[in-house]
Structures are given as C-alpha cells and as structure tokens.
C-alpha cells in the first residue's frame, strides 16, 4: 500500500506553509486514492503537532478523512487514513 509522507520540520515556523502543505497532501491522497498520509511533526515542544491537530479538526477538513492514529512508538508522528 502506498502512502504520502509529509515532514513539517522545514516549515515549522510558517503557519501558512504548514496549512498549504497539509492541504496539498490531502488533495494528493484524495486524487490518487492513497489511503494513508504520514505526518511528521517532530518531538519538540509539541506546538507543531497541536497546529496539525487543529488543522485536522477544521469543519471543512474533518469530512475528508476516516480516522487519525498516533504512532505509539514515536509521538512526533501521526497517520491520517482515508476511506474510499
């Protein structure tokens, strides 16, 4: 199964770039019918992960995906699953 991997380390301090990258990853997953997007926010202070979680809770984003799973071995990574 293919998946999309999105590493947000390079744009951690640019809120607009983070939103754009997340939206682009979601659009790519939907267009290509890819069922998994891996988002790497890092283990730092947790602010980037909170930003990602706020994005995922937006009313126009939430209906796009099926579920979210936090990586049990690495709290700086989460998986978003789509159901087609």
ChimeraX commands (.cxc) that place a marker at each C-alpha (Angstrom):
marker #1 position 0.00,0.00,0.00 radius 0.5
marker #1 position 1.44,3.37,-0.96 radius 0.5
marker #1 position 1.27,6.35,1.31 radius 0.5
marker #1 position 2.21,10.02,1.40 radius 0.5
marker #1 position 4.87,11.16,3.83 radius 0.5
marker #1 position 4.81,14.81,4.90 radius 0.5
marker #1 position 7.70,16.10,7.02 radius 0.5
marker #1 position 6.93,19.51,8.51 radius 0.5
marker #1 position 10.35,20.17,10.07 radius 0.5
marker #1 position 11.47,22.55,7.33 radius 0.5
marker #1 position 8.43,24.82,7.63 radius 0.5
marker #1 position 7.77,24.60,11.38 radius 0.5
marker #1 position 7.59,28.37,11.83 radius 0.5
marker #1 position 5.45,29.27,8.79 radius 0.5
marker #1 position 1.78,28.72,9.58 radius 0.5
marker #1 position 0.56,29.37,6.05 radius 0.5
marker #1 position 3.11,26.98,4.56 radius 0.5
marker #1 position 2.05,24.29,7.05 radius 0.5
marker #1 position -1.62,24.68,6.11 radius 0.5
marker #1 position -0.74,24.67,2.41 radius 0.5
marker #1 position 1.42,21.54,2.73 radius 0.5
marker #1 position -1.25,19.69,4.71 radius 0.5
marker #1 position -3.99,20.66,2.27 radius 0.5
marker #1 position -1.83,19.64,-0.70 radius 0.5
marker #1 position -1.08,16.26,0.89 radius 0.5
marker #1 position -4.80,15.69,1.49 radius 0.5
marker #1 position -5.67,16.70,-2.08 radius 0.5
marker #1 position -2.99,14.38,-3.47 radius 0.5
marker #1 position -4.22,11.50,-1.34 radius 0.5
marker #1 position -7.81,12.01,-2.46 radius 0.5
marker #1 position -6.92,12.49,-6.14 radius 0.5
marker #1 position -4.64,9.45,-6.24 radius 0.5
marker #1 position -6.82,7.39,-3.87 radius 0.5
marker #1 position -3.99,6.89,-1.40 radius 0.5
marker #1 position -5.33,5.61,1.89 radius 0.5
marker #1 position -2.60,6.82,4.27 radius 0.5
marker #1 position -0.85,10.13,4.93 radius 0.5
marker #1 position 2.03,10.11,7.41 radius 0.5
marker #1 position 2.60,13.50,9.06 radius 0.5
marker #1 position 5.88,14.06,10.88 radius 0.5
marker #1 position 5.69,16.99,13.26 radius 0.5
marker #1 position 8.67,16.10,15.44 radius 0.5
marker #1 position 9.07,15.59,19.15 radius 0.5
marker #1 position 9.92,19.19,20.10 radius 0.5
marker #1 position 7.69,21.28,22.34 radius 0.5
marker #1 position 4.55,19.91,20.71 radius 0.5
marker #1 position 3.39,23.20,19.21 radius 0.5
marker #1 position 3.67,21.92,15.64 radius 0.5
marker #1 position 1.68,18.79,16.49 radius 0.5
marker #1 position -1.00,20.95,18.10 radius 0.5
marker #1 position -1.14,23.05,14.92 radius 0.5
marker #1 position -1.62,19.89,12.85 radius 0.5
marker #1 position -4.34,18.64,15.20 radius 0.5
marker #1 position -6.18,21.98,14.97 radius 0.5
marker #1 position -5.98,21.75,11.18 radius 0.5
marker #1 position -7.43,18.23,11.24 radius 0.5
marker #1 position -10.38,19.41,13.35 radius 0.5
marker #1 position -11.41,22.17,10.92 radius 0.5
marker #1 position -15.02,21.68,9.74 radius 0.5
marker #1 position -14.09,21.55,6.05 radius 0.5
marker #1 position -11.17,19.14,6.61 radius 0.5
marker #1 position -12.70,16.64,9.04 radius 0.5
marker #1 position -15.09,15.03,6.49 radius 0.5
marker #1 position -12.19,14.33,4.12 radius 0.5
marker #1 position -10.52,11.62,6.20 radius 0.5
marker #1 position -11.68,8.50,8.00 radius 0.5
marker #1 position -9.51,8.33,11.14 radius 0.5
marker #1 position -6.31,9.53,12.81 radius 0.5
marker #1 position -3.83,7.29,14.56 radius 0.5
marker #1 position -0.92,8.44,16.74 radius 0.5
marker #1 position 2.26,6.42,16.41 radius 0.5
marker #1 position 2.70,4.50,19.66 radius 0.5
marker #1 position 6.49,4.38,19.28 radius 0.5
marker #1 position 7.06,7.96,18.13 radius 0.5
marker #1 position 4.82,10.72,19.49 radius 0.5
marker #1 position 6.16,13.12,16.84 radius 0.5
marker #1 position 4.35,11.28,14.06 radius 0.5
marker #1 position 0.73,10.59,13.22 radius 0.5
marker #1 position -1.15,8.82,10.48 radius 0.5
marker #1 position -4.29,10.02,8.74 radius 0.5
marker #1 position -6.35,7.34,7.00 radius 0.5
marker #1 position -8.79,7.82,4.15 radius 0.5
marker #1 position -11.65,5.52,3.24 radius 0.5
marker #1 position -12.55,5.18,-0.42 radius 0.5
marker link #1:1,2 radius 0.2
marker link #1:2,3 radius 0.2
marker link #1:3,4 radius 0.2
marker link #1:4,5 radius 0.2
marker link #1:5,6 radius 0.2
marker link #1:6,7 radius 0.2
marker link #1:7,8 radius 0.2
marker link #1:8,9 radius 0.2
marker link #1:9,10 radius 0.2
marker link #1:10,11 radius 0.2
marker link #1:11,12 radius 0.2
marker link #1:12,13 radius 0.2
marker link #1:13,14 radius 0.2
marker link #1:14,15 radius 0.2
marker link #1:15,16 radius 0.2
marker link #1:16,17 radius 0.2
marker link #1:17,18 radius 0.2
marker link #1:18,19 radius 0.2
marker link #1:19,20 radius 0.2
marker link #1:20,21 radius 0.2
marker link #1:21,22 radius 0.2
marker link #1:22,23 radius 0.2
marker link #1:23,24 radius 0.2
marker link #1:24,25 radius 0.2
marker link #1:25,26 radius 0.2
marker link #1:26,27 radius 0.2
marker link #1:27,28 radius 0.2
marker link #1:28,29 radius 0.2
marker link #1:29,30 radius 0.2
marker link #1:30,31 radius 0.2
marker link #1:31,32 radius 0.2
marker link #1:32,33 radius 0.2
marker link #1:33,34 radius 0.2
marker link #1:34,35 radius 0.2
marker link #1:35,36 radius 0.2
marker link #1:36,37 radius 0.2
marker link #1:37,38 radius 0.2
marker link #1:38,39 radius 0.2
marker link #1:39,40 radius 0.2
marker link #1:40,41 radius 0.2
marker link #1:41,42 radius 0.2
marker link #1:42,43 radius 0.2
marker link #1:43,44 radius 0.2
marker link #1:44,45 radius 0.2
marker link #1:45,46 radius 0.2
marker link #1:46,47 radius 0.2
marker link #1:47,48 radius 0.2
marker link #1:48,49 radius 0.2
marker link #1:49,50 radius 0.2
marker link #1:50,51 radius 0.2
marker link #1:51,52 radius 0.2
marker link #1:52,53 radius 0.2
marker link #1:53,54 radius 0.2
marker link #1:54,55 radius 0.2
marker link #1:55,56 radius 0.2
marker link #1:56,57 radius 0.2
marker link #1:57,58 radius 0.2
marker link #1:58,59 radius 0.2
marker link #1:59,60 radius 0.2
marker link #1:60,61 radius 0.2
marker link #1:61,62 radius 0.2
marker link #1:62,63 radius 0.2
marker link #1:63,64 radius 0.2
marker link #1:64,65 radius 0.2
marker link #1:65,66 radius 0.2
marker link #1:66,67 radius 0.2
marker link #1:67,68 radius 0.2
marker link #1:68,69 radius 0.2
marker link #1:69,70 radius 0.2
marker link #1:70,71 radius 0.2
marker link #1:71,72 radius 0.2
marker link #1:72,73 radius 0.2
marker link #1:73,74 radius 0.2
marker link #1:74,75 radius 0.2
marker link #1:75,76 radius 0.2
marker link #1:76,77 radius 0.2
marker link #1:77,78 radius 0.2
marker link #1:78,79 radius 0.2
marker link #1:79,80 radius 0.2
marker link #1:80,81 radius 0.2
marker link #1:81,82 radius 0.2
marker link #1:82,83 radius 0.2
marker link #1:83,84 radius 0.2
view
